């Protein structure tokens, strides 16, 4: 059982450094807050809870979070706390350029300082769009203030001409269909209206749903949080209950470091395999673990996910969407299955104060077409596969549940794109020397190269291949792939091309061997040729001259360690800001 011991209550909380007493400084802090109509007795030492809200009109996944914030406030008031809503940096994948991933670390920095420098005793992390979840959890881990996650929930199912439409997944599918001549542009535009028909995040098991599942599996959200649709009344109930719970967490001094242990991360990795979760979870969990000071590596991902069957039948790996997943019982059913199979650290502590097993042991599966029996799993070895070889000395990742079985062992001729602009310029050219046996190689799209490591790794296939009815080819890059996407796509190749990794020296006509079972990715050139090319390599990416882009370029680590900043890993500082008054 957990060794956590609740702190004594009552005691002086950190907010009293600002609001307690009768000195000039405390009157300064308290007096200004009173201009909003707060009674004097609200500053009596009760927990002050920051609701860190990533709502933004330009983060459509989070567009309903202001309404949820009101329910969180209600719960905090009910439990005797003092809620304060704090707007924080919101990195939206569907609006930020070059990619929201470039701003994940900036958001984490900004939110960390918002938590450290302001008079709050605990935090509710109100998140949704996929980068907002890891960025706020990274910040909470760095400050180690009691924190609980409330996600906005997925949107409702989309439908187009009687077919389920998964946000993102069908964007890729329909786009390819247009290029193959199987769908008109007018039909594609008609389908657009079906893709996002309610508030919420992607309705597939994309990165947002994956990260919602990860924080629940880590114990950082109340059980059942991950799958409740955004517009379901039970999402509001979850928000209100979380508001109540954070007040008691502050009183108990239950912190992220008490919850996000190595065992909790191992639980999350196994859950990711069972749900067919996004490859993006790899870089986010590595970064989150680094902030807590947990030694988590790519080897842990491969070791722990290797024998986990993918039992959640959701797009992009399967056929259903998050709405059905919720009705079937949601993530608690998956966690229970892992516990029954001996694949769960049952005593891992959660924000509820209970163990993760106590939270799920009595749940039921209400739909075995959605949450499958093990013998009917989408793949018996799900999870995230980590491959290494002379092309990826520090590793690259593959999602087997979204890949093609016949391509798991493959040798093909490289067709090289030097960057994403080169790819866009060439891919539709009928003269491009490519067929379905080739391996598509994309360079300079990693953390430093793009910059920011954009979701361009799932390169669309050339039209002349699509017209043959081919829907998948082996693709490799140092980029990421949207969690809503699919295919035999090797990602996060490390070291990246912009750092002079071996990916940078691949040439058209080289042969590349992929062997997933052997965890091997190999460039078929001699060691002497490899070293000669590496010695001749010169960077093609110009470093930024100033601003955040320069900070990012100079300090971002590789994808193999989470693409966080090199000066932040394991650096939990004092959460109490200096009083300047």
C-alpha positions as CSV (number, residue, x, y, z in Angstrom):
1,X,0.0,0.0,0.0
2,X,1.0,3.6,-0.4
3,X,3.3,5.1,2.2
4,X,1.7,8.5,1.9
5,X,0.7,10.1,5.2
6,X,-1.6,13.2,5.1
7,X,-0.2,16.3,6.6
8,X,-1.6,17.8,9.8
9,X,-4.5,20.2,9.4
10,X,-5.0,23.0,10.2
11,X,-1.6,24.6,9.4
12,X,-0.4,27.7,7.6
13,X,-0.6,27.5,3.8
14,X,1.6,29.3,1.4
15,X,-1.1,31.7,0.4
16,X,-0.9,33.2,3.9
17,X,2.6,34.6,2.9
18,X,0.5,37.0,0.8
19,X,-2.8,37.3,2.7
20,X,-2.2,36.5,6.4
21,X,-1.6,39.1,9.1
22,X,-1.8,42.9,9.4
23,X,1.5,44.1,7.9
24,X,1.6,46.6,5.2
25,X,2.5,43.9,2.7
26,X,-0.4,41.6,3.5
27,X,-2.8,44.5,3.5
28,X,-1.4,45.5,0.1
29,X,-2.1,42.0,-1.4
30,X,-5.4,41.4,0.4
31,X,-6.7,44.9,-0.2
32,X,-6.4,44.8,-3.9
33,X,-8.2,41.4,-4.1
34,X,-11.1,43.0,-2.2
35,X,-11.8,45.3,-5.1
36,X,-13.5,42.3,-6.6
37,X,-16.0,42.1,-3.7
38,X,-14.3,39.4,-1.7
39,X,-15.3,39.4,2.0
40,X,-12.5,39.7,4.6
41,X,-13.1,36.2,6.0
42,X,-12.1,34.5,2.7
43,X,-8.5,35.4,3.6
44,X,-8.6,33.4,6.9
45,X,-6.2,30.7,5.8
46,X,-8.5,28.4,3.8
47,X,-7.0,26.8,0.7
48,X,-6.7,29.2,-2.3
49,X,-7.1,27.1,-5.4
50,X,-5.9,28.2,-8.8
51,X,-8.0,27.1,-11.7
52,X,-5.4,27.1,-14.5
53,X,-7.6,27.5,-17.5
54,X,-6.3,26.9,-21.1
55,X,-9.5,28.2,-22.7
56,X,-9.0,30.3,-25.8
57,X,-11.0,31.2,-28.8
58,X,-8.1,30.0,-30.9
59,X,-8.0,26.6,-29.1
60,X,-11.2,25.2,-30.3
61,X,-10.8,21.9,-28.4
62,X,-10.9,23.9,-25.2
63,X,-13.6,26.4,-26.2
64,X,-16.0,25.1,-23.5
65,X,-13.6,25.2,-20.6
66,X,-14.9,28.5,-19.2
67,X,-18.2,26.7,-18.5
68,X,-16.3,23.8,-16.9
69,X,-14.4,26.3,-14.8
70,X,-17.6,27.5,-13.2
71,X,-18.3,23.9,-12.1
72,X,-14.8,23.6,-10.7
73,X,-15.4,26.8,-8.7
74,X,-18.6,25.4,-7.3
75,X,-16.8,22.3,-6.0
76,X,-14.1,24.4,-4.4
77,X,-16.6,26.7,-2.7
78,X,-18.5,23.6,-1.4
79,X,-15.4,22.1,0.1
80,X,-14.4,25.4,1.9
81,X,-11.8,26.6,-0.5
82,X,-11.3,29.9,-2.3
83,X,-11.2,29.5,-6.1
84,X,-9.3,31.9,-8.4
85,X,-9.4,31.4,-12.1
86,X,-6.1,32.0,-13.9
87,X,-5.9,32.1,-17.7
88,X,-2.7,30.4,-18.9
89,X,-0.8,29.8,-22.1
90,X,-2.8,27.6,-24.4
91,X,-0.9,25.8,-27.2
92,X,-3.4,24.6,-29.8
93,X,-2.3,21.9,-32.3
94,X,-4.9,23.1,-34.8
95,X,-3.9,26.7,-34.9
96,X,-0.3,27.2,-33.8
97,X,2.5,27.3,-36.4
98,X,5.0,25.9,-37.0
99,X,3.6,23.4,-34.5
100,X,2.1,23.5,-31.0
101,X,4.9,21.2,-29.9
102,X,7.3,24.1,-30.2
103,X,5.4,25.9,-27.5
104,X,4.8,23.0,-25.1
105,X,7.9,23.9,-23.2
106,X,7.1,27.6,-23.3
107,X,3.7,26.9,-21.9
108,X,5.2,24.7,-19.2
109,X,7.6,27.5,-18.3
110,X,4.9,30.1,-18.2
111,X,2.5,28.0,-16.2
112,X,5.2,27.0,-13.7
113,X,6.0,30.6,-13.0
114,X,2.2,31.4,-12.7
115,X,2.0,28.7,-10.1
116,X,5.2,29.6,-8.3
117,X,4.8,33.4,-8.3
118,X,1.2,33.7,-7.2
119,X,-0.7,33.0,-4.0
120,X,-2.2,29.6,-4.6
121,X,-2.0,26.5,-2.5
122,X,-3.2,24.0,-5.1
123,X,-4.2,23.9,-8.7
124,X,-6.9,22.4,-11.0
125,X,-5.3,21.9,-14.4
126,X,-8.1,22.6,-16.9
127,X,-6.9,21.2,-20.2
128,X,-8.0,19.6,-23.5
129,X,-6.0,20.1,-26.7
130,X,-3.1,17.7,-26.6
131,X,-0.2,20.0,-25.7
132,X,-2.1,21.7,-23.0
133,X,-2.2,18.5,-21.0
134,X,1.5,17.7,-20.8
135,X,2.5,21.4,-20.5
136,X,0.4,21.9,-17.4
137,X,1.4,18.6,-15.8
138,X,5.1,19.4,-16.5
139,X,4.6,22.8,-14.7
140,X,2.8,21.1,-11.8
141,X,5.5,18.6,-11.5
142,X,8.2,21.3,-11.4
143,X,6.4,23.3,-8.6
144,X,5.1,20.2,-6.8
145,X,2.0,22.0,-5.6
146,X,-1.1,19.8,-5.0
147,X,-2.7,19.5,-8.4
148,X,-5.6,17.6,-10.1
149,X,-6.3,17.4,-13.9
150,X,-9.7,18.0,-15.4
151,X,-9.8,17.4,-19.2
152,X,-12.4,18.9,-21.4
153,X,-13.5,15.6,-22.9
154,X,-13.9,14.4,-26.5
155,X,-16.4,15.7,-29.0
156,X,-19.4,13.6,-30.1
157,X,-19.2,11.1,-33.0
158,X,-19.1,12.5,-36.5
159,X,-21.2,10.9,-39.2
160,X,-21.0,11.4,-43.0
161,X,-23.4,9.5,-45.3
162,X,-23.9,6.8,-42.7
163,X,-20.3,6.3,-41.9
164,X,-18.6,7.2,-38.5
165,X,-16.2,10.1,-39.1
166,X,-13.2,10.3,-36.7
167,X,-11.7,13.8,-36.3
168,X,-8.3,13.8,-37.9
169,X,-8.4,10.1,-39.0
170,X,-10.9,10.8,-41.7
171,X,-9.2,14.0,-42.6
172,X,-6.2,11.9,-43.7
173,X,-8.4,9.2,-45.2
174,X,-10.6,11.6,-47.3
175,X,-7.6,13.6,-48.4
176,X,-5.9,10.5,-49.7
177,X,-9.2,9.5,-51.4
178,X,-9.3,12.8,-53.2
179,X,-5.8,12.3,-54.5
180,X,-6.7,8.7,-55.6
181,X,-9.7,10.0,-57.5
182,X,-12.1,8.1,-55.2
183,X,-13.7,11.2,-53.8
184,X,-14.4,14.7,-55.2
185,X,-13.3,17.9,-53.7
186,X,-16.9,18.9,-53.2
187,X,-17.6,15.7,-51.3
188,X,-14.5,16.4,-49.1
189,X,-15.9,19.9,-48.3
190,X,-19.3,18.4,-47.5
191,X,-17.6,15.9,-45.1
192,X,-15.8,18.8,-43.3
193,X,-19.1,19.7,-41.6
194,X,-19.3,16.2,-40.1
195,X,-15.9,16.1,-38.5
196,X,-16.3,18.5,-35.6
197,X,-19.9,18.7,-34.6
198,X,-19.7,19.5,-30.9
199,X,-17.3,21.0,-28.3
200,X,-14.4,18.9,-27.3
201,X,-11.2,17.3,-28.4
202,X,-10.6,14.7,-31.1
203,X,-13.2,11.9,-30.9
204,X,-10.6,9.3,-31.9
205,X,-7.8,7.8,-29.8
206,X,-5.7,10.7,-30.9
207,X,-3.2,12.5,-28.8
208,X,-5.7,14.5,-26.8
209,X,-7.7,11.3,-25.8
210,X,-4.4,9.5,-25.2
211,X,-3.1,12.2,-22.9
212,X,-6.4,12.3,-21.0
213,X,-6.0,8.6,-20.6
214,X,-2.4,9.0,-19.5
215,X,-3.1,11.4,-16.7
216,X,-5.9,9.2,-15.4
217,X,-3.6,6.1,-15.6
218,X,-0.9,8.2,-13.8
219,X,-3.4,8.9,-11.0
220,X,-3.4,12.6,-11.7
221,X,-7.2,12.8,-12.5
222,X,-10.2,11.2,-10.9
223,X,-11.2,7.8,-12.2
224,X,-13.4,7.9,-15.3
225,X,-12.3,11.4,-16.3
226,X,-10.7,10.5,-19.6
227,X,-13.6,9.4,-21.8
228,X,-16.7,11.5,-20.7
229,X,-17.8,13.4,-23.8
230,X,-17.4,17.2,-23.6
231,X,-21.1,17.9,-23.9
232,X,-22.3,15.2,-21.5
233,X,-23.6,16.5,-18.2
234,X,-21.3,14.0,-16.4
235,X,-18.3,16.0,-17.6
236,X,-19.6,18.9,-15.5
237,X,-20.1,16.6,-12.5
238,X,-16.5,15.4,-12.9
239,X,-15.3,19.1,-12.9
240,X,-17.3,19.9,-9.8
241,X,-16.1,16.7,-7.9
242,X,-12.5,17.6,-8.9
243,X,-13.0,21.1,-7.4
244,X,-14.1,19.5,-4.2
245,X,-11.2,17.0,-4.1
246,X,-8.4,19.5,-4.7
247,X,-9.3,21.3,-1.4
248,X,-8.7,18.1,0.6
249,X,-5.6,17.4,-1.4
250,X,-4.2,20.7,-0.2
251,X,-5.1,20.0,3.4
252,X,-3.4,16.6,3.1
253,X,-0.5,18.0,1.1
254,X,-0.9,15.3,-1.6
255,X,1.5,16.4,-4.3
256,X,2.4,15.3,-7.8
257,X,5.6,13.8,-6.5
258,X,3.6,11.5,-4.3
259,X,1.5,10.3,-7.3
260,X,3.8,10.4,-10.3
261,X,6.1,7.6,-9.2
262,X,8.0,5.2,-11.5
263,X,5.3,2.7,-10.9
264,X,2.6,5.2,-12.0
265,X,4.5,5.8,-15.3
266,X,4.8,2.1,-15.8
267,X,1.1,1.8,-15.4
268,X,0.5,4.6,-17.9
269,X,2.8,3.0,-20.5
270,X,0.9,-0.3,-20.3
271,X,-2.4,1.5,-20.5
272,X,-1.1,3.2,-23.6
273,X,-0.5,-0.2,-25.2
274,X,-4.0,-1.4,-24.3
275,X,-5.8,1.6,-25.7
276,X,-3.6,1.9,-28.9
277,X,-2.5,5.3,-27.7
278,X,-0.6,7.9,-29.7
279,X,3.1,7.9,-30.3
280,X,3.1,11.5,-29.0
281,X,2.6,10.0,-25.5
282,X,6.2,8.9,-25.6
283,X,7.7,12.4,-25.8
284,X,5.2,13.8,-23.3
285,X,5.6,11.2,-20.6
286,X,9.4,11.3,-20.9
287,X,9.2,15.0,-20.4
288,X,6.8,14.7,-17.5
289,X,8.9,12.1,-15.8
290,X,12.0,14.2,-16.2
291,X,10.2,17.1,-14.4
292,X,9.5,14.8,-11.4
293,X,13.0,13.4,-11.5
294,X,11.9,9.9,-12.6
295,X,14.3,7.9,-14.7
296,X,12.1,6.9,-17.6
297,X,13.6,5.9,-21.0
298,X,12.6,4.6,-24.4
299,X,13.7,1.1,-23.2
300,X,10.9,1.3,-20.6
301,X,8.4,2.0,-23.4
302,X,9.5,-1.0,-25.4
303,X,9.9,-3.3,-22.4
304,X,6.5,-2.5,-20.8
305,X,4.4,-2.3,-23.9
306,X,5.8,-5.2,-25.8
307,X,3.4,-7.9,-24.4
308,X,0.3,-5.7,-24.0
309,X,-2.6,-6.5,-26.3
310,X,-4.5,-3.5,-27.8
311,X,-8.1,-4.2,-26.6
312,X,-9.7,-0.8,-27.3
313,X,-11.3,-0.9,-30.7
314,X,-11.1,2.8,-31.6
315,X,-9.9,4.8,-34.6
316,X,-7.3,5.1,-35.9
317,X,-6.4,1.5,-35.0
318,X,-10.0,0.2,-34.8
319,X,-13.5,1.2,-35.8
320,X,-15.3,3.0,-32.9
321,X,-14.9,6.5,-31.3
322,X,-14.5,7.9,-27.9
323,X,-18.3,8.2,-27.3
324,X,-18.7,4.4,-27.6
325,X,-15.6,4.0,-25.4
326,X,-17.3,6.0,-22.6
327,X,-20.6,4.1,-22.9
328,X,-18.6,0.8,-22.7
329,X,-17.1,1.8,-19.4
330,X,-14.1,3.9,-20.4
331,X,-10.6,3.7,-19.1
332,X,-11.4,2.1,-15.7
333,X,-12.4,-1.1,-17.6
334,X,-9.0,-1.1,-19.4
335,X,-7.1,-0.5,-16.1
336,X,-9.1,-3.3,-14.4
337,X,-8.2,-5.7,-17.3
338,X,-4.5,-4.9,-16.8
339,X,-4.8,-5.5,-13.1
340,X,-6.5,-8.9,-13.6
341,X,-3.7,-9.8,-16.0
342,X,-1.0,-8.9,-13.5
343,X,0.2,-5.9,-15.6
344,X,-0.7,-3.2,-13.1
345,X,1.0,-1.7,-10.0
346,X,-2.2,-1.9,-8.0
347,X,-1.1,0.1,-5.1
348,X,-0.2,3.2,-7.1
349,X,-1.7,6.3,-5.4
350,X,-4.2,8.5,-7.2
351,X,-5.5,12.0,-6.5
352,X,-8.5,10.5,-4.9
353,X,-6.3,9.3,-2.0
354,X,-7.1,5.7,-3.0
355,X,-5.1,3.2,-4.9
356,X,-5.7,2.8,-8.6
357,X,-7.0,-0.7,-8.1
358,X,-9.5,0.3,-5.5
359,X,-10.8,2.8,-8.0
360,X,-11.5,0.2,-10.7
361,X,-11.9,-3.2,-9.2
362,X,-15.7,-3.2,-9.4
363,X,-16.3,-1.7,-12.8
364,X,-17.9,-3.6,-15.7
365,X,-17.4,-3.7,-19.5
366,X,-20.7,-2.9,-21.2
367,X,-19.7,-3.5,-24.8
368,X,-17.1,-6.1,-25.8
369,X,-17.1,-4.9,-29.4
370,X,-15.6,-1.7,-28.1
371,X,-13.4,-3.0,-25.3
372,X,-12.4,-6.3,-26.7
373,X,-11.6,-9.6,-25.0
374,X,-7.9,-10.3,-25.1
375,X,-8.4,-13.2,-27.6
376,X,-9.9,-10.7,-30.0
377,X,-7.4,-7.9,-29.5
378,X,-6.5,-5.7,-32.4
379,X,-3.0,-6.8,-31.9
380,X,-1.5,-9.1,-29.3
381,X,1.6,-7.0,-29.0
382,X,0.5,-3.4,-28.9
383,X,2.2,-0.5,-27.2
384,X,4.9,1.5,-28.8
385,X,7.8,-0.4,-30.5
386,X,11.2,1.2,-30.2
387,X,13.7,0.3,-33.0
388,X,17.4,1.0,-33.1
389,X,20.1,0.5,-35.6
390,X,22.7,2.5,-37.6
391,X,19.9,4.7,-38.9
392,X,18.5,5.5,-35.4
393,X,21.3,4.9,-32.8
394,X,19.1,6.5,-30.1
395,X,15.9,5.0,-31.3
396,X,12.8,5.6,-33.3
397,X,9.2,4.6,-32.5
398,X,6.4,2.8,-34.3
399,X,2.7,2.2,-33.3
400,X,2.0,-1.4,-34.4
401,X,-1.7,-1.2,-33.8
402,X,-2.0,1.4,-36.6
403,X,0.5,-0.2,-38.9
404,X,0.3,-2.9,-41.7
405,X,1.3,-6.4,-40.7
406,X,2.8,-7.1,-44.1
407,X,5.2,-4.2,-43.8
408,X,6.6,-5.2,-40.4
409,X,9.6,-6.8,-42.1
410,X,10.5,-4.9,-45.2
411,X,13.5,-3.8,-47.3
412,X,13.0,-1.0,-49.7
413,X,14.7,1.7,-51.7
414,X,14.9,5.1,-50.1
415,X,13.1,8.1,-51.6
416,X,14.4,11.1,-49.8
417,X,12.8,14.4,-49.0
418,X,15.2,16.9,-47.4
419,X,12.5,18.8,-45.5
420,X,8.8,19.2,-45.6
421,X,8.9,21.8,-48.3
422,X,10.9,19.4,-50.5
423,X,8.2,16.7,-49.8
424,X,5.4,19.1,-50.8
425,X,7.1,20.1,-54.0
426,X,7.7,16.5,-55.2
427,X,5.1,14.2,-53.8
428,X,2.4,14.9,-56.5
429,X,4.9,14.8,-59.4
430,X,4.1,11.9,-61.7
431,X,7.8,11.8,-62.6
432,X,8.8,11.0,-59.0
433,X,10.7,7.7,-59.0
434,X,8.7,5.8,-56.4
435,X,6.5,2.8,-56.0
436,X,4.9,1.0,-53.1
437,X,8.0,-1.0,-52.2
438,X,10.1,2.1,-51.5
439,X,10.8,3.7,-48.1
440,X,9.8,7.3,-47.8
441,X,12.4,9.3,-45.9
442,X,11.7,12.8,-44.5
443,X,14.6,14.8,-42.9
444,X,14.9,18.0,-40.8
445,X,11.5,17.8,-39.1
446,X,12.7,17.0,-35.5
447,X,12.7,19.2,-32.4
448,X,15.5,21.4,-33.7
449,X,15.0,21.0,-37.4
450,X,11.4,22.0,-38.2
451,X,11.7,23.7,-35.6
452,X,9.4,22.1,-33.0
453,X,9.0,18.6,-34.4
454,X,5.7,19.0,-36.3
455,X,3.1,16.3,-37.0
456,X,4.2,15.7,-40.6
457,X,5.7,12.2,-40.2
458,X,2.6,10.5,-41.7
459,X,3.5,11.6,-45.2
460,X,0.7,11.2,-47.6
461,X,1.4,8.7,-50.4
462,X,2.0,9.8,-54.0
463,X,-1.1,9.8,-56.2
464,X,0.3,7.3,-58.6
465,X,0.7,4.8,-55.8
466,X,-2.8,5.6,-54.3
467,X,-4.4,4.9,-57.6
468,X,-3.2,1.4,-57.5
469,X,-5.3,0.9,-54.3
470,X,-2.2,1.0,-52.1
471,X,-2.9,2.7,-48.7
472,X,0.3,2.2,-46.8
473,X,4.0,2.4,-47.3
474,X,7.0,2.4,-44.9
475,X,7.8,6.0,-43.9
476,X,10.6,7.2,-41.6
477,X,11.4,10.6,-40.3
478,X,12.5,12.6,-37.2
479,X,9.0,14.2,-37.1
480,X,5.9,13.3,-35.0
481,X,2.6,12.0,-36.3
482,X,-0.8,13.0,-35.2
483,X,-2.4,10.5,-32.8
484,X,-5.4,10.4,-35.2
485,X,-3.2,9.2,-38.0
486,X,-2.2,5.6,-39.1
487,X,0.2,3.7,-41.1
488,X,3.6,2.0,-41.0
489,X,5.4,5.2,-39.9
490,X,8.6,5.3,-38.0
491,X,8.9,8.5,-36.0
492,X,11.1,10.5,-33.6
493,X,14.3,9.2,-35.2
494,X,17.2,10.2,-32.9
495,X,19.6,11.8,-33.2
496,X,17.6,14.0,-35.6
497,X,18.9,15.1,-39.0
498,X,19.4,18.7,-37.9
499,X,21.9,17.5,-35.3
500,X,23.8,15.4,-37.8
501,X,22.2,12.1,-37.0
502,X,22.5,9.3,-39.6
503,X,19.1,10.2,-41.0
504,X,20.7,13.3,-42.4
505,X,23.0,11.4,-44.7
506,X,20.5,9.0,-46.3
507,X,20.5,9.3,-50.1
508,X,18.0,8.4,-52.8
509,X,18.6,4.8,-53.9
510,X,20.0,3.6,-50.5
511,X,18.3,0.6,-49.2
512,X,16.7,0.5,-45.7
513,X,15.8,-2.6,-43.8
514,X,12.9,-2.7,-41.2
515,X,12.5,-5.6,-38.9
516,X,9.9,-4.8,-36.1
517,X,10.2,-8.2,-34.4
518,X,14.0,-7.7,-34.1
519,X,13.5,-4.0,-33.2
520,X,15.9,-3.1,-36.0
521,X,16.1,-0.3,-38.5
522,X,19.2,-0.4,-40.7
523,X,20.7,1.7,-43.5
524,X,22.4,-0.7,-46.0
525,X,25.7,1.1,-46.4
526,X,29.1,0.1,-45.0
527,X,30.4,1.6,-41.8
528,X,33.2,3.3,-43.7
529,X,30.6,4.9,-46.1
530,X,28.5,6.0,-43.1
531,X,31.5,7.7,-41.4
532,X,32.6,9.4,-44.6
533,X,29.1,10.8,-45.2
534,X,28.8,12.0,-41.6
535,X,32.2,13.7,-41.8
536,X,31.0,15.5,-44.9
537,X,27.6,16.6,-43.5
538,X,26.9,20.2,-43.0
539,X,23.8,21.6,-41.3
540,X,21.1,22.9,-43.6
541,X,18.9,24.4,-40.9
542,X,19.8,28.0,-40.1
543,X,19.7,28.6,-36.3
544,X,17.3,31.4,-35.2
545,X,19.0,34.7,-34.4
546,X,16.8,35.7,-31.4
547,X,13.7,35.3,-29.4
548,X,12.0,32.2,-28.1
549,X,13.0,30.3,-31.3
550,X,16.6,30.8,-30.4
551,X,16.0,29.6,-26.8
552,X,14.2,26.6,-28.1
553,X,16.9,25.7,-30.7
554,X,19.8,26.2,-28.2
555,X,18.2,24.2,-25.4
556,X,15.7,21.6,-26.7
557,X,16.8,18.0,-26.1
558,X,16.2,15.1,-28.5
559,X,12.9,13.3,-28.8
560,X,14.5,10.2,-27.2
561,X,14.5,12.1,-23.8
562,X,11.2,14.0,-24.2
563,X,12.3,17.1,-26.1
564,X,12.2,19.2,-23.0
565,X,14.8,21.9,-22.2
566,X,18.1,20.7,-21.0
567,X,18.1,23.1,-18.0
568,X,14.8,21.9,-16.6
569,X,14.8,18.1,-16.1
570,X,14.5,17.1,-12.5
571,X,14.6,20.7,-11.3
572,X,11.8,21.1,-8.8
573,X,12.3,24.4,-7.0
574,X,10.5,26.1,-4.1
575,X,6.9,26.8,-5.0
576,X,6.9,30.0,-2.8
577,X,7.7,33.2,-4.7
578,X,9.8,35.9,-3.3
579,X,7.7,38.8,-1.8
580,X,8.8,42.0,-3.4
581,X,6.6,44.3,-1.4
